[in-house]
Amino acid sequence: MPPEKTLTLGGDLTINRLGYGAMHLTGHGMWGPPEDPANAIAVLRRAVELGINFIDTADSYGPGYNERIIREALHPYPDDLVVTTKGGMLRSGQQDWLHDSGKPPYTVALGRPEYLRQQVELSLYNLGLDCIPLYQLHRIDPVVPLADQLGALGQLQQEGKIRHIGVSGQPQVSAEQVAACRDIVDIVAVENLYNVADRSGEDVLHYTEDNDIAFIPWFPMGHGDLLGPNGALAKIAPSVGASPSQLALGWLLHHSPNNILIPGTTSINHLEENVRAGDLDLDDGLWDEIAELCTHEQPWRPGQASA
């Protein structure tokens, strides 16, 4: 049977598990406005038409432009649309996240409470919201007490500016860290690097399953490296009548009912193709075969974060 298509986030937000990651609707290097704003708006509107009601962004995408293009495209928002944004990670310029730069990405956290409060206020303004449905700490700051970082978000939650709180890892937050976060505030989602070929965070996924926490895999298609013509998914896809991207996404949906997927694309055709991954109905043995084939792949992952 096809996997469940919905998940209840935080006990009160029913969302479709196949969402959309808006990060690439910005300029080169996730810096500045999109090169084709009209296309970005069309992609977002088509996503909602297709039933997507979970859109992932962050204040560092653009910075700011990604949140603003979402507002331009979709505000006033449909009642069931959940926009999740993130804060607490710095940018240094257009080159700092480029895959082909030859350098580790600049993923420097800033978790000072006054900074996080400022960023929440900016995200509220950029998105045109009074309350952010899900706000995630983009990266835990190792030099600021965790209680101060999450305490600031908890205070904003009490003020009605944040509905639910999550935590994101660059590339991963550990199960121990999630447990420590939960001692301070209620955590309803964890966003970590995870895909069929890179399952080093499997223990965190199991932790979220055991504690009714949503798991949001970023790089769900291995930064696109899983989809190449010589990859394992390309070899098996024709035999099951699916595309490599649909297999990558379908496996994640099948693998855990806690997974919420946020594939990103700037193409309406690819968006529509990705949404159809939710209809794949393969038997367990075939999903296991796909997972085994992908264990031999080496998708790109960010190197050691640098300051």
C-alpha positions, 0 to 999 in steps of 0.5 A, a space after each residue: 500500500 502507498 504510505 500515509 500521506 498526512 502527518 499531524 504536526 505538534 498535535 494540531 497541524 495536519 499536513 501533507 507529508 510531501 512538502 516543498 523546500 523553497 531554498 533554491 528560489 533565490 539568487 545564485 548561492 542562495 543569495 539575493 532575489 531569484 533570477 526569475 521572480 515570476 517563475 518562483 511565484 509560479 512554482 510556489 502557487 503550483 505547489 499549493 495547487 497540487 496540495 502541498 501545505 508545508 513549505 520550508 524556508 529560513 531567514 538565511 536563504 536570500 537572506 530574507 528574499 526567500 521569505 519575501 517571495 513566499 509572501 508575494 506568491 501566497 499571501 494571504 495564505 490558505 488556512 491549512 498552509 504551514 510555513 516553517 522558517 529557521 533562524 540562528 545561522 549567519 551568512 558571509 556572502 554569495 560564495 559561502 554555501 556553494 557546492 563547488 567552491 572547494 571549501 567547507 560551507 560557512 555554517 556559523 551559528 549565532 544563538 544569542 537570545 537578542 539575535 534570535 528575537 530580532 530574527 523572529 521579528 524579521 521573519 514575521 515581517 517578511 512572511 506577513 505573519 502574526 505567528 509562525 506555525 513552526 520555527 526552527 533553531 537553524 543550528 545550535 550555537 556551541 558558545 551560547 547556553 542551550 537554555 538561553 537559545 531555546 528559552 528565547 524561542 520559548 518566550 516568543 512562543 508564550 507571546 504568541 509569535 511562534 506556534 511550535 518549535 523545532 531544531 535543525 542540524 548542520 548537518 545533523 543534531 544528535 538524539 542526545 541534543 534533541 533530548 536536551 532541547 526537550 528539557 527546555 521546550 516542547 520540540 515537535 520537529 527535527 530537520 537533519 541531513 538524511 536520504 536513502 544513501 546517507 543514513 548516518 542519522 538513523 538513530 535520530 530518526 528512531 528517536 523521533 518515531 519513539 517520541 512523536 516528533 516529525 523528522 524533516 530530511 534535508 538533502 532528501 535526494 543527496 544534493 541531486 547526486 543520487 539522481 545521476 544517469 549512472 546512479 543506483 536509482 537511475 538503474 532501477 527506476 525504468 523497471 518500476 515506471 518511476 523516475 530516480 527522484 520519485 524513488 528517492 522520495 518514495 523510499 523516505 515516505 515508506 521508510 518512516 511515517 514520521 518523515 516530512 519531505 521538502 524537495 526543492 526545485 525551480 521547475 514546475 515539471 519537476 515539482 509535479 513529478 516529485 508530488 507523484 512520488 507519494 503515489 508509488 506502491 512498491 512492495 517491501 522487498 523492492 524498497 529494501 533492494 533500493 536501499 541496499 543498492 544506494 548504500 554503495 552511493 556516495 552523495 555529497 554532504 557538507 564538510 566540516 563547518 567553518 567560521 
